[in-house]
Amino acid sequence: QVQLVESGGGLVQPGGSLRLSCAASGSIFSISRMGWYRQAPGKQRELVASISRGGTTNYADSVKGRFTISRDNAKNTVYLQMNSLKPEDTAVYYCNVGLVSSTGWNDYWGQGTQVTVSS
């Protein structure tokens, strides 16, 4: 079976940095797009950043220039480097991966990791 394990969340002061990681494991044949979403209380889940298998990236306007998404295909891992963090970045961050495994194509979500930006 396939599972995604997230790590790297925590409490940080405004202007600080965090690096999130999401590793996919299991009987994986191929991973297509990998991305990060976030959801704050009372708000819809929104796409933060995504990256294709070939490395093409997409960012929400609110994080452009501050966040960087990357992936290591050999490790089936996606990262989100978050710099110059702001209180409005506070949310639960979820990894999302579309992949092909022994059961066919499926969309998987990580368990979520809390990012809190506060003084």
C-alpha positions in Angstrom: 0.0 0.0 0.0 0.9 3.6 -0.5 1.3 6.2 2.2 2.5 9.8 2.5 4.4 10.9 5.6 4.8 14.6 6.2 7.3 16.3 8.5 8.8 19.7 9.3 5.9 21.7 10.6 6.1 23.6 13.8 6.0 27.0 15.5 8.1 29.8 14.0 8.4 33.6 14.5 7.4 36.0 11.7 10.3 36.2 9.2 11.5 32.8 10.0 11.8 29.7 7.9 10.6 26.1 7.8 11.1 23.2 5.5 8.3 20.7 4.9 9.0 17.2 3.6 6.6 14.6 2.2 7.8 11.1 1.4 5.7 8.6 -0.5 6.3 5.0 0.1 4.9 1.7 -1.0 4.6 -0.1 -4.3 4.8 2.9 -6.5 5.2 2.7 -10.3 5.2 6.3 -11.2 4.5 9.7 -9.6 3.1 12.5 -11.6 2.3 15.9 -10.0 3.2 16.6 -6.4 1.9 19.5 -4.4 1.3 21.3 -1.2 -2.1 22.6 0.0 -3.0 24.4 3.1 -6.1 25.0 5.1 -6.7 27.6 7.8 -9.7 27.5 10.2 -12.8 28.7 8.4 -11.2 28.7 5.0 -11.1 26.5 2.0 -8.2 24.3 1.3 -6.0 26.1 -1.2 -3.1 25.1 -3.5 0.1 26.5 -2.3 2.5 25.1 -4.8 2.9 22.2 -7.2 5.6 20.6 -9.2 5.4 18.3 -12.2 7.5 15.2 -12.8 9.7 17.3 -15.1 10.1 20.1 -12.6 7.6 22.6 -13.8 6.4 24.6 -10.8 3.3 26.6 -9.9 2.8 28.9 -6.9 -0.1 30.7 -5.3 0.4 34.5 -5.6 0.5 34.8 -1.8 3.6 32.7 -1.5 5.5 33.5 -4.7 9.0 34.6 -4.0 9.0 33.3 -0.5 8.3 29.6 -0.9 10.1 27.1 -3.1 8.8 23.6 -4.0 11.2 20.9 -5.1 11.2 17.1 -5.5 13.6 14.3 -5.4 12.2 11.7 -7.8 14.7 9.0 -6.6 13.4 9.4 -3.1 9.7 9.9 -4.0 9.8 13.0 -1.8 8.6 16.6 -2.3 9.8 19.6 -0.2 8.5 23.0 0.5 11.0 25.5 1.7 9.2 28.4 3.4 11.0 31.6 4.0 10.0 35.0 5.3 7.0 33.4 7.0 4.0 35.6 7.9 1.2 35.0 10.4 -1.2 34.6 7.5 0.8 31.5 6.5 -0.5 29.8 9.6 -2.4 26.7 8.5 -2.4 22.9 8.3 -0.3 22.0 5.3 -1.1 18.9 3.3 1.0 17.0 0.8 -0.9 15.7 -2.3 0.5 13.2 -4.8 -0.9 11.6 -7.9 0.7 8.3 -8.6 0.3 4.9 -10.2 0.7 1.9 -8.0 -0.3 -1.7 -8.1 -3.9 -0.7 -7.6 -3.9 1.8 -10.5 -3.9 5.6 -10.4 -4.8 7.3 -7.2 -4.6 10.7 -5.5 -3.1 10.5 -2.1 -3.0 13.0 0.8 -0.6 13.3 3.7 -1.8 13.5 7.2 -1.2 17.2 7.5 1.3 19.2 9.5 0.6 22.3 11.5 2.6 25.5 10.6 2.1 28.3 13.1 3.7 31.7 12.6 3.5 33.8 15.7 5.5 36.0 18.0 
